[in-house]
Amino acid sequence: MTKLLVSVKKGSFPVRYNGERFSVGEEFMIDEKHLNKNTMEVLETIEENDGGGKQPNEFEGKSVEELKAYAEEHGIDIGKATTEEGIIKKIEEAQKTE
């Protein structure tokens, strides 16, 4: 099944998908079968993933709070990281050393 990396378009309202809320500019993976005329008015496709090649990052689309909780549960020190990108980087670095 084809998955798409999408972001919420500027000037759009927040989007809910799979129980999560995504604000303007936020990126997340969506199944192509869930796209329709209405969703394409507020989402911009960034890239497609047909199952081959690069797999989506398991932390993509997670909130800062969710990422902090994951790090705490797994004993990962995120230092002074406060952004999604920074926290994900700390988590991935810690996983490489395991």
DSSP file (Angstrom, degrees, kcal/mol; ACC not computed):
  #  RESIDUE AA STRUCTURE BP1 BP2  ACC     N-H-->O    O-->H-N    N-H-->O    O-->H-N    TCO  KAPPA ALPHA  PHI   PSI    X-CA   Y-CA   Z-CA
    1    1 A M              0   0    0      0, 0.0     2,-0.4     0, 0.0    48,-0.0   0.000 360.0 360.0 360.0 138.9    0.0    0.0    0.0
    2    2 A T        -     0   0    0     48,-0.1    30,-2.6    49,-0.1     2,-0.4  -0.622 360.0-164.7 -82.5 130.6    1.3    3.4   -0.9
    3    3 A K  E     -AB  31  49A   0     46,-3.2    46,-3.1    -2,-0.4     2,-0.4  -0.884   5.5-152.2-110.6 147.0    1.9    5.8    2.0
    4    4 A L  E     -AB  30  48A   0     26,-2.8    26,-2.3    -2,-0.4     2,-0.7  -0.949  12.8-137.2-120.8 139.2    2.4    9.6    1.4
    5    5 A L  E     +AB  29  47A   0     42,-3.5    41,-3.8    -2,-0.4    42,-1.4  -0.861  40.3 171.5 -88.8 120.3    4.4   12.0    3.5
    6    6 A V  E     -AB  28  45A   0     22,-2.8    22,-2.3    -2,-0.7     2,-0.3  -0.834  23.3-153.3-127.2 163.4    2.1   15.1    3.7
    7    7 A S  E     -AB  27  44A   0     37,-2.0    37,-2.9    -2,-0.3     2,-0.4  -0.967  31.6-102.7-133.9 155.5    2.0   18.4    5.5
    8    8 A V  E     - B   0  43A   0     18,-1.6    17,-2.5    15,-0.5    35,-0.2  -0.644  45.9-117.2 -78.7 126.2   -0.9   20.6    6.5
    9    9 A K    >   -     0   0    0     33,-3.1     3,-1.7    -2,-0.4    17,-0.1  -0.232  30.8 -95.5 -65.8 150.4   -1.1   23.6    4.1
   10   10 A K  T 3  S+     0   0    0      1,-0.3    -1,-0.1    14,-0.1     3,-0.1  -0.379 112.2  25.2 -61.0 140.4   -0.6   27.1    5.3
   11   11 A G  T 3  S+     0   0    0      1,-0.3    -1,-0.3    -3,-0.1     2,-0.1   0.451 100.2 116.9  82.5   0.4   -4.0   28.8    6.0
   12   12 A S    <   -     0   0    0     -3,-1.7    -1,-0.3    30,-0.1    12,-0.2  -0.452  68.1-107.4 -93.7 169.8   -5.7   25.5    6.6
   13   13 A F        -     0   0    0     -2,-0.1    -4,-0.1     1,-0.1    -1,-0.1  -0.557  49.3 -80.5 -88.9 160.8   -7.3   24.2    9.8
   14   14 A P        -     0   0    0      0, 0.0     2,-0.4     0, 0.0     9,-0.2  -0.244  47.0-138.3 -59.6 152.2   -5.6   21.5   11.9
   15   15 A V  E     -C   22   0B   0      7,-2.8     7,-3.3    -3,-0.1     2,-0.5  -0.912   5.3-148.7-117.6 140.5   -6.1   17.9   10.7
   16   16 A R  E     +C   21   0B   0     -2,-0.4     2,-0.3     5,-0.2     5,-0.2  -0.930  24.5 165.0-107.0 132.5   -6.9   14.8   12.7
   17   17 A Y  E >   -C   20   0B   0      3,-2.5     3,-1.8    -2,-0.5    -2,-0.0  -0.965  66.9  -7.8-148.5 129.8   -5.6   11.5   11.5
   18   18 A N  T 3  S-     0   0    0     -2,-0.3     3,-0.1     1,-0.3    -1,-0.0   0.859 129.8 -53.6  51.7  40.4   -5.3    8.2   13.3
   19   19 A G  T 3  S+     0   0    0      1,-0.2     2,-0.3     0, 0.0    -1,-0.3   0.535 116.9 108.2  78.5   6.0   -6.2    9.9   16.6
   20   20 A E  E <   -C   17   0B   0     -3,-1.8    -3,-2.5    42,-0.0     2,-0.4  -0.861  62.2-133.2-117.7 153.7   -3.6   12.6   16.3
   21   21 A R  E     -C   16   0B   0     -2,-0.3     2,-0.5    -5,-0.2    -5,-0.2  -0.888  17.2-166.2-107.5 132.7   -3.9   16.3   15.6
   22   22 A F  E     -C   15   0B   0     -7,-3.3    -7,-2.8    -2,-0.4     2,-0.1  -0.978   6.9-154.6-122.8 126.2   -1.6   18.0   13.1
   23   23 A S    >   -     0   0    0     -2,-0.5     3,-2.3    -9,-0.2   -15,-0.5  -0.360  44.4 -57.7 -91.3 172.7   -1.2   21.7   12.8
   24   24 A V  T 3  S+     0   0    0      1,-0.3    -1,-0.2   -12,-0.2   -15,-0.2  -0.234 125.9  14.6 -51.5 130.5   -0.2   23.9    9.8
   25   25 A G  T 3  S+     0   0    0    -17,-2.5    -1,-0.3     1,-0.3     2,-0.2   0.187  93.1 129.1  88.4 -16.4    3.2   22.9    8.6
   26   26 A E    <   -     0   0    0     -3,-2.3   -18,-1.6   -17,-0.1     2,-0.3  -0.480  48.3-142.7 -74.7 143.6    3.4   19.6   10.5
   27   27 A E  E     +A    7   0A   0    -20,-0.2     2,-0.3    -2,-0.2   -20,-0.2  -0.799  26.8 158.0-107.1 147.6    4.3   16.5    8.5
   28   28 A F  E     -A    6   0A   0    -22,-2.3   -22,-2.8    -2,-0.3     2,-0.4  -0.980  39.9-102.3-159.6 163.5    2.9   13.0    8.8
   29   29 A M  E     -A    5   0A   0     -2,-0.3     2,-0.4   -24,-0.2   -24,-0.2  -0.740  37.3-178.0 -92.4 138.3    2.4    9.7    6.9
   30   30 A I  E     -A    4   0A   0    -26,-2.3   -26,-2.8    -2,-0.4     2,-0.3  -0.992  31.3-112.0-135.8 142.7   -1.0    8.9    5.5
   31   31 A D  E >   -A    3   0A   0     -2,-0.4     3,-2.1   -28,-0.2     4,-0.2  -0.563  26.5-130.5 -70.8 135.4   -2.4    5.9    3.5
   32   32 A E  G >  S+     0   0    0    -30,-2.6     3,-1.9     1,-0.3    -1,-0.1   0.834 105.3  66.0 -56.4 -33.6   -3.2    6.9    0.0
   33   33 A K  G 3  S+     0   0    0    -31,-0.3    -1,-0.3     1,-0.3   -30,-0.1   0.692  94.7  59.7 -64.4 -17.2   -6.6    5.3    0.3
   34   34 A H  G <  S+     0   0    0     -3,-2.1     2,-0.3     2,-0.0    -1,-0.3   0.446  85.0  99.8 -90.3  -0.4   -7.5    7.9    2.9
   35   35 A L    <   +     0   0    0     -3,-1.9     2,-0.3    -4,-0.2     3,-0.0  -0.666  43.4 152.3 -87.9 140.8   -7.0   10.8    0.5
   36   36 A N     >  -     0   0    0     -2,-0.3     4,-2.3     1,-0.0     5,-0.2  -0.866  60.7 -76.5-149.3-175.6  -10.0   12.5   -1.2
   37   37 A K  H  > S+     0   0    0     -2,-0.3     4,-0.7     1,-0.2    -2,-0.0   0.893 127.6  48.6 -56.2 -43.3  -10.9   15.8   -2.6
   38   38 A N  H >> S+     0   0    0      1,-0.2     3,-0.7     2,-0.2     4,-0.5   0.914 112.1  46.6 -67.1 -43.6  -11.5   17.3    0.8
   39   39 A T  H >> S+     0   0    0      1,-0.2     4,-1.4     2,-0.2     3,-1.1   0.864 107.2  57.9 -68.8 -33.5   -8.3   16.2    2.4
   40   40 A M  H 3< S+     0   0    0     -4,-2.3    -1,-0.2     1,-0.3    -2,-0.2   0.679  95.7  65.5 -71.9 -14.9   -6.2   17.3   -0.6
   41   41 A E  H << S+     0   0    0     -3,-0.7    -1,-0.3    -4,-0.7    -2,-0.2   0.766 116.0  27.2 -73.1 -24.5   -7.6   20.9   -0.1
   42   42 A V  H << S+     0   0    0     -3,-1.1   -33,-3.1    -4,-0.5     2,-0.4   0.509 113.8  71.2-115.0  -8.5   -5.7   21.0    3.2
   43   43 A L  E  <  -B    8   0A   0     -4,-1.4     2,-0.5   -35,-0.2   -35,-0.2  -0.880  59.0-155.8-115.1 144.7   -2.8   18.6    2.7
   44   44 A E  E     -B    7   0A   0    -37,-2.9   -37,-2.0    -2,-0.4     2,-0.3  -0.974  21.6-128.2-115.9 126.4    0.3   19.0    0.5
   45   45 A T  E     +B    6   0A   0     -2,-0.5   -39,-0.3   -39,-0.2     3,-0.1  -0.582  27.9 174.6 -75.4 130.2    2.1   15.8   -0.7
   46   46 A I  E     -     0   0A   0    -41,-3.8     2,-0.3     1,-0.4   -40,-0.2   0.816  63.7 -19.8-101.2 -47.1    5.8   15.9    0.1
   47   47 A E  E     -B    5   0A   0    -42,-1.4   -42,-3.5     2,-0.0    -1,-0.4  -0.987  57.1-124.3-160.0 157.2    6.8   12.4   -1.1
   48   48 A E  E     -B    4   0A   0     -2,-0.3     2,-0.4   -44,-0.2   -44,-0.2  -0.738  13.3-164.7-101.8 152.2    5.4    8.9   -1.8
   49   49 A N  E     -B    3   0A   0    -46,-3.1   -46,-3.2    -2,-0.3     4,-0.1  -0.910   6.7-177.7-137.7 109.0    6.5    5.6   -0.2
   50   50 A D        -     0   0    0     -2,-0.4     3,-0.1   -48,-0.2   -48,-0.1   0.211  64.8 -86.9 -93.0  16.3    5.3    2.5   -2.0
   51   51 A G  S    S+     0   0    0      1,-0.5     2,-0.2     3,-0.2   -49,-0.1   0.108 105.5  92.9 101.7 -23.0    6.9    0.1    0.5
   52   52 A G  S    S+     0   0    0      2,-0.1    -1,-0.5     3,-0.0    -2,-0.2  -0.590  79.3  12.4 -95.7 164.5   10.3    0.0   -1.1
   53   53 A G  S    S+     0   0    0     -2,-0.2     2,-0.1    -3,-0.1    -4,-0.0  -0.355 114.0  17.0  73.5-150.1   13.2    2.3   -0.3
   54   54 A K  S    S-     0   0    0      1,-0.1    -3,-0.2    -2,-0.1     3,-0.1  -0.330  71.6-141.9 -64.4 130.4   13.2    4.5    2.8
   55   55 A Q        -     0   0    0      1,-0.1     3,-0.1    -2,-0.1    -1,-0.1  -0.634  30.6 -93.6 -89.1 151.2   10.7    3.6    5.5
   56   56 A P        -     0   0    0      0, 0.0     2,-0.3     0, 0.0    -1,-0.1  -0.317  44.5-102.4 -64.0 147.4    8.9    6.3    7.5
   57   57 A N    >   -     0   0    0      1,-0.1     3,-1.3    -3,-0.1    -3,-0.0  -0.527  22.6-136.3 -70.4 131.7   10.5    7.3   10.8
   58   58 A E  T 3  S+     0   0    0      1,-0.3    -1,-0.1    -2,-0.3     0, 0.0   0.685 104.0  50.3 -65.2 -16.7    8.6    5.7   13.7
   59   59 A F  T >  S+     0   0    0      2,-0.1     3,-2.0     3,-0.0    -1,-0.3   0.538  80.6 120.4 -98.1  -8.9    8.7    9.0   15.5
   60   60 A E  T <  S+     0   0    0     -3,-1.3   -31,-0.2     1,-0.3     3,-0.1  -0.313  79.5  16.6 -59.3 132.7    7.4   11.2   12.7
   61   61 A G  T 3  S+     0   0    0      1,-0.3    -1,-0.3   -34,-0.1     2,-0.2   0.426  92.4 132.2  85.4  -2.0    4.2   13.0   13.6
   62   62 A K    <   -     0   0    0     -3,-2.0    -1,-0.3     1,-0.1     2,-0.1  -0.582  57.4-117.8 -81.8 146.3    4.7   12.5   17.3
   63   63 A S     >  -     0   0    0     -2,-0.2     4,-2.5    -3,-0.1     5,-0.2  -0.332  24.9-108.1 -76.9 164.3    4.2   15.5   19.6
   64   64 A V  H  > S+     0   0    0      1,-0.2     4,-2.6     2,-0.2     5,-0.2   0.900 122.3  52.6 -57.7 -41.5    7.0   16.8   21.8
   65   65 A E  H  > S+     0   0    0      1,-0.2     4,-2.2     2,-0.2    -1,-0.2   0.909 109.3  48.1 -63.0 -42.4    5.1   15.4   24.8
   66   66 A E  H  > S+     0   0    0      2,-0.2     4,-2.3     1,-0.2    -2,-0.2   0.899 112.4  49.1 -64.6 -40.6    4.9   12.0   23.3
   67   67 A L  H  X S+     0   0    0     -4,-2.5     4,-2.6     2,-0.2    -2,-0.2   0.903 110.7  49.7 -66.4 -41.3    8.6   12.0   22.3
   68   68 A K  H  X S+     0   0    0     -4,-2.6     4,-2.5     2,-0.2    -2,-0.2   0.908 111.1  50.1 -62.9 -41.1    9.6   13.1   25.9
   69   69 A A  H  X S+     0   0    0     -4,-2.2     4,-2.6     2,-0.2    -2,-0.2   0.909 110.4  49.8 -63.7 -42.2    7.5   10.3   27.3
   70   70 A Y  H  X S+     0   0    0     -4,-2.3     4,-1.7     2,-0.2    -2,-0.2   0.940 111.5  48.6 -60.4 -47.6    9.1    7.8   25.0
   71   71 A A  H  <>S+     0   0    0     -4,-2.6     5,-3.3     1,-0.2     4,-0.2   0.915 112.7  47.9 -60.3 -43.6   12.6    9.0   26.0
   72   72 A E  H ><5S+     0   0    0     -4,-2.5     3,-1.3     1,-0.2    -1,-0.2   0.922 109.7  52.2 -64.2 -44.0   11.7    8.8   29.7
   73   73 A E  H 3<5S+     0   0    0     -4,-2.6    -1,-0.2     1,-0.3    -2,-0.2   0.815 115.4  42.2 -60.6 -30.9   10.2    5.3   29.3
   74   74 A H  T 3<5S-     0   0    0     -4,-1.7    -1,-0.3    -5,-0.2    -2,-0.2   0.261 114.4-113.2-103.3  10.5   13.4    4.1   27.6
   75   75 A G  T < 5 +     0   0    0     -3,-1.3     2,-0.5     1,-0.2    -3,-0.2   0.847  61.5 155.2  65.2  35.3   15.8    5.9   29.9
   76   76 A I      < -     0   0    0     -5,-3.3     2,-0.7    -6,-0.2    -1,-0.2  -0.855  39.0-140.6-101.4 124.8   17.1    8.2   27.2
   77   77 A D        -     0   0    0     -2,-0.5    17,-0.1     1,-0.1    -5,-0.0  -0.739  16.6-175.8 -83.3 116.7   18.6   11.6   28.2
   78   78 A I    >   -     0   0    0     -2,-0.7     3,-2.2     1,-0.3    -1,-0.1   0.407  20.5-160.0 -94.0   2.8   17.4   14.2   25.8
   79   79 A G  T 3   -     0   0    0      1,-0.3    -1,-0.3    11,-0.1     8,-0.0  -0.318  64.5 -21.6  59.5-129.3   19.5   16.9   27.4
   80   80 A K  T 3  S+     0   0    0     -2,-0.1    -1,-0.3     6,-0.0     2,-0.1   0.256  95.5 135.5 -98.7  11.3   18.2   20.4   26.6
   81   81 A A    <   +     0   0    0     -3,-2.2    -3,-0.1     1,-0.2     3,-0.0  -0.387  17.8 162.8 -63.1 133.5   16.4   19.3   23.4
   82   82 A T        +     0   0    0     -2,-0.1     2,-0.2   -14,-0.0    -1,-0.2   0.485  47.7  78.3-128.7 -12.5   12.9   20.9   23.2
   83   83 A T  S  > S-     0   0    0      1,-0.1     4,-2.8   -19,-0.0     5,-0.3  -0.635  83.6-115.8-100.0 160.2   11.9   20.6   19.6
   84   84 A E  H  > S+     0   0    0     -2,-0.2     4,-2.7     1,-0.2     5,-0.2   0.940 117.9  48.5 -54.7 -48.7   10.5   17.5   17.8
   85   85 A E  H  > S+     0   0    0      1,-0.2     4,-2.1     2,-0.2    -1,-0.2   0.907 112.8  47.1 -60.2 -44.3   13.6   17.4   15.6
   86   86 A G  H  > S+     0   0    0      2,-0.2     4,-1.9     1,-0.2    -1,-0.2   0.905 113.8  46.5 -65.7 -42.6   16.0   17.7   18.5
   87   87 A I  H  X S+     0   0    0     -4,-2.8     4,-2.5     2,-0.2    -2,-0.2   0.913 111.5  51.6 -68.0 -42.2   14.4   15.1   20.6
   88   88 A I  H  X S+     0   0    0     -4,-2.7     4,-2.8    -5,-0.3     5,-0.2   0.910 108.6  52.4 -59.8 -41.9   14.1   12.6   17.7
   89   89 A K  H  X S+     0   0    0     -4,-2.1     4,-2.4    -5,-0.2    -1,-0.2   0.917 110.0  47.9 -60.7 -43.8   17.8   13.2   17.1
   90   90 A K  H  X S+     0   0    0     -4,-1.9     4,-2.2     2,-0.2    -1,-0.2   0.907 112.7  48.8 -63.6 -42.3   18.7   12.4   20.7
   91   91 A I  H  X S+     0   0    0     -4,-2.5     4,-2.2     2,-0.2    -2,-0.2   0.939 112.6  47.4 -63.3 -46.7   16.5    9.3   20.7
   92   92 A E  H  X S+     0   0    0     -4,-2.8     4,-1.7     1,-0.2    -2,-0.2   0.890 111.1  51.4 -63.7 -39.5   18.0    8.0   17.4
   93   93 A E  H  X S+     0   0    0     -4,-2.4     4,-1.1    -5,-0.2    -1,-0.2   0.916 110.6  49.0 -62.6 -41.8   21.6    8.6   18.7
   94   94 A A  H  < S+     0   0    0     -4,-2.2     4,-0.5     1,-0.2     3,-0.3   0.880 109.6  51.9 -65.5 -37.5   20.8    6.7   21.9
   95   95 A Q  H >< S+     0   0    0     -4,-2.2     3,-0.7     1,-0.2    -1,-0.2   0.827 103.7  58.1 -69.5 -30.8   19.4    3.8   19.9
   96   96 A K  H 3< S+     0   0    0     -4,-1.7    -1,-0.2     1,-0.2    -2,-0.2   0.833 105.1  50.7 -66.1 -32.1   22.5    3.6   17.8
   97   97 A T  T 3<        0   0    0     -4,-1.1    -1,-0.2    -3,-0.3    -2,-0.2   0.559 360.0 360.0 -85.3  -7.9   24.7    3.1   20.8
   98   98 A E    <         0   0    0     -3,-0.7    -1,-0.2    -4,-0.5    -2,-0.1   0.481 360.0 360.0 -76.1 360.0   22.5    0.2   22.2
